[in-house]
């Protein structure tokens, strides 16, 4: 379920996915909510493109570190590749 960043207090949240399109972000939100995972989603910029590299805005999904493995499994189940450092 989507939460405000304050919900997690001072916990160091882990980035699990960067959605590049609104439709993709909505599907990720639905999958995480259906799985009962608490997450934060915030807009931020990322660098994209191969030939014409530019800054773009995406939806960044964060979860508490203890929830990360389960959240990444949910993403894989829905055929999304979780963010890896």
N, C-alpha and C positions, 0 to 999 in steps of 0.2 A: 504494500500500500504506500502510496506517495506520501512523503512527510516533508515538513519544513526542515532546513538544516539545524535549527535549534533543538529539534526533537532528539538529535544524537548528542547534544551537549558538546563536550570537548573531545569526543571520539575522533580519531583520525580515520576519515572515510576513505574507502578504496574505489578507484575508478574501475568500472567493469565493462562499460560500453560507450562508444561515441556514435550516436545516430546522426547520419548526414542528411536525412530527409524527414519531414514531418510524419509521413505515413509510417516510416520505419520506427520512429520514436513512439508513436501511438501503439504500435504492435508490441513493442518492448514493454511499455507501461502495462498493457493488458496482460501480458504473460507474467510479469513480476507480481502484479496485483492478484491474479488468479492463483499463483503459487503461495500467496500470503507473505511475500518478502517485502520488508520495509526498505524504501529507497528514497534518494533525493535525485531530482533531475534539475539541471541548471543549464542555461545557454552559455556557451563559451566559444572561443575561436580556435580553429585548428588550421594547419597548413595542408592543402590538398592540391592535387593535380600532378601530372608528370612533366609535360612539356610547358604548360602555362601554370606555374605554381602560384597560388594565391591564398590569402587568408579567407576562411569561410566560417560560418556560424553553424554549430551543431548542438545537439542535446546530449549533455554529458550525464551519465547515470552513475551514481555512487551508492555504495552499501557499507554497512559496518563490517569490519574485517572478519568477524566470526561468521557472517552470513555469506561472504564472498564465494566459497566453493559451491554452495547450494545455488546461488544466483547464477553463477557461470554455467552450472549444469542445466538450469532452466533455459538459458540462452542457447546452449548447444542443442537442446531438445527441439527448440524452435528454429534451428538451422542458422543461428547467428554465431559469429566468431567473437568470443569475449576479448576485451582489451588485455594485452599482455605488455609488460614493461620491456 
